[in-house]
Structures are given as structure tokens and as C-alpha cells.
Amino acid sequence: MLIVEDEFILALGIEEMVQQFGFAVCDCVATGPAAITAASRHQPDIVLMDVRLAQGSDGVEAAKTILARFGIRSIFISAHTDPATVSRMKDADPVGFLTKPCEPHLLAALLEKAFGPIN
């Protein structure tokens, strides 16, 4: 699993949650270009993607690129839930999306949707 989050503390919390669910995290990165590079290198099963990333990069565009190049889908985790942003997220064919702060049981439900029953 690849985590793309520019807020370090949030990235650590997400990493801890997914590890508690039994998933391995291959990398945590903070920008769209780094996400594309990490997806190419690690070929994760799924990407947990923020929408607004460091250095002004766009998580939706990164997710679309990762899907087009590698066939890897994303789960968006973002504080930005306005209709325009949600519409853009849908264009990336995500497994789903969650609002920050991310509730563990909601993340678990989306991971089960993607992979089947967990723990």
C-alpha cells in the first residue's frame, strides 16, 4: 500500500491504521510526482491519496496518472469535500473517499471493499 499525504503526522496515523489491519506500507510520499514514481517502483495494490499535496501538486491528477499507467486504484482521504473536488475524484475511478480525520472503521470498510474481509 502506498500512502500519499503531505502532513507527516497524518501520514503516520494512516500508516499505523493500515498496519493494524494487516497491510504492509511500501512507501509514504508527499507529492504527486513522488507518488507516481513510488507507484512505478513498488506496484502497490492500492494508493491512499490526499487531494492537495506538497509543492502545489494535485492528488487527483496523480491518481489518474497512476491508474492509467499502472492500473492501480486509489482511496482518497481529504478534507476537501466540495462538489467540484468530489466530481474530480470520481474521474479517477477511486475505490472510495474519506474525509479527514479518517475514521478507522470507515477506512477498514473501503479496504474490505477493495480486498475482501480483513482482520
C-alpha positions in Angstrom: 0.0 0.0 0.0 1.2 3.5 -0.9 0.3 6.5 1.3 0.4 9.9 -0.4 -0.1 12.6 2.3 1.9 15.8 2.8 1.1 16.1 6.5 3.6 13.9 8.3 1.6 13.3 11.5 -1.5 12.3 9.4 0.6 10.0 7.2 2.0 8.3 10.3 -1.6 7.8 11.7 -2.8 6.3 8.4 0.2 4.1 8.2 -0.4 2.8 11.8 -4.1 2.1 10.9 -3.4 0.1 7.8 -0.7 -1.9 9.5 -3.2 -2.7 12.3 -5.5 -4.0 9.6 -2.7 -6.3 8.4 -1.5 -4.4 5.4 2.1 -3.5 4.6 3.0 0.0 3.6 5.6 0.2 0.8 6.2 3.9 1.0 4.8 7.3 2.2 5.3 10.3 0.0 4.2 13.9 -0.1 3.8 15.0 -3.7 2.1 13.8 -6.9 5.3 13.2 -8.8 6.7 11.2 -5.9 3.5 9.2 -5.8 3.8 8.3 -9.5 7.5 7.4 -9.0 6.7 5.3 -5.9 3.8 3.5 -7.7 6.1 2.6 -10.6 8.8 1.3 -8.3 6.6 -0.6 -5.8 3.5 -1.5 -7.7 1.2 -1.3 -4.6 -2.2 -2.9 -4.6 -3.8 0.4 -3.7 -2.9 4.1 -3.1 -4.3 6.1 -0.2 -4.2 9.6 -1.7 -4.7 13.1 -0.4 -6.1 15.6 -2.8 -4.0 18.7 -2.1 -0.3 17.8 -1.8 3.0 19.4 -1.1 4.6 21.7 -3.6 1.2 22.5 -5.1 0.8 19.1 -6.6 -2.6 17.6 -7.2 -3.5 14.2 -5.8 -6.4 13.7 -8.2 -4.2 14.1 -11.2 -1.6 11.8 -9.7 -4.2 9.2 -9.0 -5.5 9.4 -12.6 -1.9 9.0 -13.9 -1.2 6.1 -11.6 -4.5 4.4 -12.7 -3.7 5.0 -16.4 -0.1 3.9 -16.3 -0.2 1.1 -13.8 -3.9 0.1 -13.3 -3.7 0.9 -9.6 -6.8 2.4 -8.0 -6.9 4.9 -5.1 -8.8 5.7 -2.0 -8.9 9.4 -1.4 -8.5 10.8 2.1 -9.1 14.5 2.1 -10.6 17.5 4.0 -11.8 18.9 0.6 -15.3 17.6 0.0 -16.8 20.4 -2.0 -18.9 19.2 -5.1 -16.2 20.2 -7.6 -13.5 18.3 -5.8 -15.7 15.2 -5.3 -16.5 15.3 -9.0 -12.8 15.4 -9.9 -12.1 12.5 -7.5 -14.8 10.4 -9.3 -13.0 11.0 -12.6 -10.0 9.0 -11.1 -12.3 5.9 -10.6 -11.4 5.6 -6.9 -12.4 2.7 -4.6 -13.9 5.5 -2.5 -13.1 8.5 -0.5 -13.0 9.5 3.2 -12.9 12.8 4.9 -10.2 13.8 7.3 -9.7 13.0 10.0 -10.1 9.4 8.8 -12.1 7.1 11.0 -10.5 3.6 11.2 -13.8 1.7 10.7 -14.5 3.7 7.5 -11.1 3.0 6.1 -11.5 -0.6 7.0 -14.8 -0.7 5.2 -13.2 0.7 2.0 -10.2 -1.7 2.3 -12.7 -4.6 2.6 -14.5 -3.3 -0.5 -11.1 -3.4 -2.4 -9.7 -6.6 -0.9 -12.4 -8.6 0.9 -12.5 -9.3 4.7 -9.7 -8.1 6.8 -8.7 -9.0 10.4 
